[in-house]
Amino acid sequence: MSALPALKSRAAQPMVDGEFVFTEDDFRKIAAMAHGDAGIALHETKATLVYSRLAKRLRALGLTSFQDYCALVAGQDGVDERQKMLAALTTNVTRFFREPHHFEHLRDKVLPPLLAAARAGGRVRLWSSACSSGQEPYSMAMTVLSLAPDAANLDVKILATDIDPNMVAEARAGVYGPSLLAGMPDDLRRRWTAPAAGRPGDVRIADEARALISFNELNLIGGWPMKGRFDAIFCRNVAIYFDDDTQARLWSRFAPLLPLGGALYIGHSERVAGPAAACFQPDGVTTYRLTREMAR
Ligand SMILES: C[S@@+](CC[C@H](N)C(=O)[O-])C[C@H]1O[C@@H](n2cnc3c(N)ncnc32)[C@H](O)[C@@H]1O
């Protein structure tokens, strides 16, 4: 019999030094779940980030190892925790009027003809497809209201969706602290926000803006129940977390949901690639117009 101590396989070696043992095997399981559930691609270079974000969940649950955590989230009893795991692994950073050129493009180029058509009985549909805590769809709504303060009387609707139910709930609440208002032009803040009841310094988005928006949970890599087309789709700072194939599929799914001339706004470090790229033409920085139909 060999006197040599059993060598641990690489997959069983700790990847990160810390309170909990976190092996390559644990990392692979978590990465596979994040990819399968939300399309999120986690490279091994993210091991420390994954560890630190999920170590909080292990402490909250009183677990002592990532092996136990992986077993929990992989099983029937771990459905809720799996959603919390995804929420912990995703980044929700957002701001009002983030990448302001998109809202200028929407205001100056996209909305004027659409609102004119809406005044003649037409409909306007906009989609914020990874809305996080709501700053993006409210910025869209305020942009609409800056041109049409009576938009509630027109057939103008904004769909705001996100995979994370906590973010959707925050977005729906529409209450923001003073530090979160940077980026919102003063005239729009004065006109379309009011002091929030019971929270000194916080503001609540005005009912006129809220009335334009429907908030819902939606996974961009899952099924989409929407049937009609959108005049503009905001899909910003989320595709960056997906691998190339998932991104390409996403652009291909947006194309049939836009009319010719419909606008697609993407994040500053994203680009439209894959089969759908031939259907879009740039119309400004990270702004595209559908110029060729794509089969549904
Ligand atoms: C960095 S935030 C971007 C928010 C906003 N679009 C912006 O640019 O400011 C990314 C958002 O994407 C959401 N997300 C991640 N994966 C998703 C998926 N598969 N489907 C829908 N939303 C997803 C996250 O929950 C998060 O709120």
Ligand as a Chemical Component Dictionary entry (heavy atoms), coordinates in Angstrom:
data_LIG
# 
_chem_comp.id                   LIG 
_chem_comp.type                 NON-POLYMER 
_chem_comp.pdbx_formal_charge   0 
_chem_comp.three_letter_code    LIG 
# 
loop_
_chem_comp_atom.comp_id 
_chem_comp_atom.atom_id 
_chem_comp_atom.alt_atom_id 
_chem_comp_atom.type_symbol 
_chem_comp_atom.charge 
_chem_comp_atom.model_Cartn_x 
_chem_comp_atom.model_Cartn_y 
_chem_comp_atom.model_Cartn_z 
_chem_comp_atom.pdbx_ordinal 
LIG C1  C1  C 0  -26.329 46.557 -14.730 1  
LIG S1  S1  S 1  -28.096 46.429 -14.653 2  
LIG C2  C2  C 0  -28.529 47.462 -16.032 3  
LIG C3  C3  C 0  -29.720 48.341 -15.722 4  
LIG C4  C4  C 0  -30.096 49.323 -16.833 5  
LIG N1  N1  N 0  -30.463 48.647 -18.055 6  
LIG C5  C5  C 0  -28.982 50.288 -17.090 7  
LIG O1  O1  O 0  -28.289 50.191 -18.123 8  
LIG O2  O2  O -1 -28.743 51.152 -16.246 9  
LIG C6  C6  C 0  -28.339 44.779 -15.269 10 
LIG C7  C7  C 0  -29.719 44.227 -14.959 11 
LIG O3  O3  O 0  -29.912 43.069 -15.761 12 
LIG C8  C8  C 0  -30.693 42.155 -15.021 13 
LIG N2  N2  N 0  -30.518 40.820 -15.630 14 
LIG C9  C9  C 0  -29.462 39.979 -15.556 15 
LIG N3  N3  N 0  -29.701 38.851 -16.239 16 
LIG C10 C10 C 0  -30.938 38.979 -16.781 17 
LIG C11 C11 C 0  -31.748 38.156 -17.603 18 
LIG N4  N4  N 0  -31.338 36.943 -18.008 19 
LIG N5  N5  N 0  -32.976 38.606 -17.947 20 
LIG C12 C12 C 0  -33.415 39.829 -17.548 21 
LIG N6  N6  N 0  -32.686 40.651 -16.774 22 
LIG C13 C13 C 0  -31.461 40.244 -16.394 23 
LIG C14 C14 C 0  -30.167 42.269 -13.600 24 
LIG O4  O4  O 0  -31.102 41.793 -12.663 25 
LIG C15 C15 C 0  -29.919 43.780 -13.513 26 
LIG O5  O5  O 0  -30.994 44.456 -12.937 27 
# 
loop_
_chem_comp_bond.comp_id 
_chem_comp_bond.atom_id_1 
_chem_comp_bond.atom_id_2 
_chem_comp_bond.value_order 
_chem_comp_bond.pdbx_ordinal 
LIG C1  S1  SING 1  
LIG S1  C2  SING 2  
LIG S1  C6  SING 3  
LIG C2  C3  SING 4  
LIG C3  C4  SING 5  
LIG C4  N1  SING 6  
LIG C4  C5  SING 7  
LIG C5  O1  DOUB 8  
LIG C5  O2  SING 9  
LIG C6  C7  SING 10 
LIG C7  O3  SING 11 
LIG C7  C15 SING 12 
LIG O3  C8  SING 13 
LIG C8  N2  SING 14 
LIG C8  C14 SING 15 
LIG N2  C9  SING 16 
LIG N2  C13 SING 17 
LIG C9  N3  DOUB 18 
LIG N3  C10 SING 19 
LIG C10 C11 SING 20 
LIG C10 C13 DOUB 21 
LIG C11 N4  SING 22 
LIG C11 N5  DOUB 23 
LIG N5  C12 SING 24 
LIG C12 N6  DOUB 25 
LIG N6  C13 SING 26 
LIG C14 O4  SING 27 
LIG C14 C15 SING 28 
LIG C15 O5  SING 29 
# 
